[in-house]
Amino acid sequence: MSEKIKTAVIYYSSTGNNYQLAQWAAESAKNEGSEVRIRKAKELAPEWVIEQNPAWKKNAEATKDVEEVTLDDLDWADVVVFSVPTRYGNVPSQIKQYMDSTGPLWQKGKLTNKVVTAMTSAMNTHGGQESTILSLYTTMYHWGAIVVTPGYTDPLLYASGGNPYGLSVSVDGEGNMKEDRETIKKAVFYQAKRAISIGRLIAGKSNS
């Protein structure tokens, strides 16, 4: 019997939205019979900056026990789901630092054919959501990974914002999702399921 598919959900979240997206992605992966690791990027912001934002401080405390991502998590996974906020139309420094540390795996060819997909959030619909995901995917292309996007493969993707590159949500000044949470959750489940189904075909692994 073939080995089970392995999914790493890697996220960075300041006020909690991408942590929620990551949790939904992990739940979807488990529903698909995948082994799952959910990991956060190491926080780089100074404590005094976090202290000035109540939502950021609250999320930091709520997720203090979530393990920080290591290169072993990436090496272990067949499928990788990223969930990151937008920073001026680009990935946050916390994720960028992690990506820049992956050279040892890349040099050994261990990132080749990893199936990857990504999600993001920003203050508004045109706040750089698509460019953030595309920027992250640029690194994936160098890895030799297989990028799996939701595209327009299901009608629910229109209801959840219509971003063909990966789920994106808008948040208010207090860090709350503006879109309907149940619709967003369904879209996350769909995107994770799609990535895992393709990852299973490539890796030749089972769902049991």
C-alpha positions in Angstrom: 0.0 0.0 0.0 1.4 3.4 -1.0 2.4 6.0 1.6 0.0 8.8 2.6 0.4 12.3 1.1 2.1 14.9 3.4 1.0 18.5 3.5 2.8 21.4 5.2 0.7 24.5 5.8 3.2 27.4 6.2 1.9 30.8 7.2 2.7 34.2 8.6 0.0 36.2 10.3 0.1 39.4 12.3 -3.6 40.0 13.2 -4.8 36.4 12.7 -6.4 36.2 9.3 -3.7 34.1 7.6 -3.6 31.9 10.6 -7.3 31.3 10.2 -6.8 30.6 6.4 -4.0 28.2 7.4 -6.2 26.4 9.9 -8.9 25.9 7.2 -6.3 24.6 4.8 -5.0 22.2 7.3 -8.5 21.0 8.1 -9.2 20.4 4.4 -5.9 18.5 4.0 -6.9 16.2 6.9 -10.3 15.7 5.3 -8.4 14.5 2.2 -6.5 11.9 4.3 -3.3 13.8 4.3 -0.7 14.0 7.1 -0.5 17.6 8.1 1.9 20.0 9.7 0.9 23.6 10.3 3.9 25.9 10.9 4.4 29.7 11.3 7.2 31.8 10.1 9.5 33.3 12.7 8.4 36.7 13.9 10.9 39.5 13.0 9.0 42.6 14.1 10.3 44.2 17.3 8.2 43.6 20.4 7.4 47.3 20.8 5.8 47.4 17.3 3.6 44.4 18.2 2.6 46.0 21.5 1.2 49.0 19.7 -1.4 46.9 17.8 -3.9 45.1 20.0 -5.0 42.7 17.3 -1.3 41.8 16.5 -0.5 41.4 20.2 -3.6 39.2 20.7 -2.7 36.9 17.8 0.9 36.6 18.9 -0.3 35.4 22.3 -2.9 33.1 20.8 -0.4 31.4 18.5 2.6 31.3 20.7 2.5 27.5 20.9 2.4 27.0 17.1 5.8 25.6 16.0 8.0 27.7 13.8 8.7 26.4 10.3 12.0 24.7 9.6 13.7 23.4 6.5 12.7 19.9 7.7 9.0 20.7 7.3 9.6 21.7 3.7 11.7 18.6 3.0 9.1 16.4 4.6 6.1 17.7 2.6 4.7 16.6 -0.8 2.3 19.5 -0.9 2.9 23.0 0.6 0.2 25.6 1.2 1.4 29.1 1.9 -0.8 31.8 3.6 0.8 35.2 3.9 -0.4 38.8 4.1 0.5 41.5 1.6 3.2 44.0 2.3 3.2 46.7 -0.3 2.3 44.1 -2.9 5.0 41.7 -1.9 5.5 38.9 0.6 6.3 39.8 4.2 9.9 39.8 5.4 9.2 36.9 7.8 8.3 34.6 4.9 11.0 36.0 2.6 13.7 35.2 5.2 12.5 31.6 5.3 12.4 31.4 1.5 15.9 32.7 1.4 17.1 30.0 3.7 15.9 27.1 1.5 19.1 27.1 -0.7 20.5 23.9 0.9 17.3 22.0 -0.1 17.2 23.5 -3.5 20.9 22.7 -4.2 20.2 19.0 -3.4 17.1 19.0 -5.7 14.8 18.3 -2.8 12.3 21.0 -3.8 11.8 19.7 -7.3 8.2 18.7 -8.0 6.9 19.9 -4.6 3.3 20.9 -5.3 2.7 24.4 -4.0 -0.2 26.8 -3.7 -0.7 30.2 -1.9 -3.3 32.5 -0.3 -3.1 36.1 0.9 -4.9 39.0 2.5 -4.7 42.8 2.3 -6.6 45.9 3.5 -8.5 46.1 0.3 -9.2 44.2 -2.9 -6.6 46.2 -4.9 -4.0 46.3 -2.2 -1.5 44.1 -3.9 -3.1 40.7 -3.3 -2.4 39.2 -6.8 1.2 40.6 -7.0 1.9 39.1 -3.6 0.9 35.6 -4.7 2.8 36.0 -8.0 5.9 37.2 -6.2 5.8 34.1 -3.9 5.3 31.9 -6.9 8.5 33.3 -8.6 10.5 31.6 -5.9 8.6 28.4 -6.5 9.5 28.4 -10.2 13.2 28.6 -9.2 12.6 25.6 -6.9 11.3 23.6 -9.8 8.1 23.2 -7.9 4.7 22.6 -9.5 2.4 25.6 -8.8 -1.2 24.7 -8.5 -3.7 27.6 -8.7 -7.5 27.5 -8.2 -7.9 29.3 -11.6 -11.7 29.5 -12.4 -12.3 25.8 -11.9 -15.3 26.1 -9.7 -18.1 28.8 -9.4 -17.5 29.4 -5.7 -14.2 31.0 -6.7 -16.1 34.0 -8.2 -18.1 34.4 -4.9 -14.8 34.4 -2.9 -13.2 37.2 -4.9 -12.3 35.7 -8.3 -8.5 35.7 -7.9 -7.3 32.9 -10.2 -3.8 32.7 -8.6 -4.9 31.9 -5.1 -7.5 32.8 -2.5 -7.3 36.4 -1.4 -9.3 38.2 1.3 -9.8 41.8 2.3 -9.5 42.9 6.0 -10.6 45.9 7.9 -8.5 48.1 10.1 -9.0 45.8 13.1 -7.9 42.7 11.1 -11.4 41.3 10.4 -12.3 39.6 7.1 -14.7 41.8 5.0 -15.9 38.8 2.9 -18.3 36.2 4.1 -16.3 33.8 6.2 -18.2 30.7 5.2 -17.6 31.4 1.5 -14.0 32.0 2.1 -13.7 28.8 4.1 -15.2 26.8 1.2 -12.8 28.4 -1.2 -9.8 27.5 1.0 -11.0 24.0 1.3 -11.3 23.8 -2.4 -7.9 25.2 -3.1 -6.2 22.9 -0.6 -8.1 19.9 -1.9 -7.1 20.7 -5.5 -3.4 21.0 -4.6 -3.5 17.7 -2.6 -5.3 15.8 -5.4 -2.5 16.9 -7.9 0.2 16.2 -5.3 -1.1 12.7 -4.8 -0.9 12.0 -8.6 2.6 13.3 -8.8 3.9 11.6 -5.6 2.0 8.4 -6.2 0.6 8.3 -2.7 -2.7 7.2 -1.2 -5.4 8.9 0.8 -5.6 6.2 3.5 
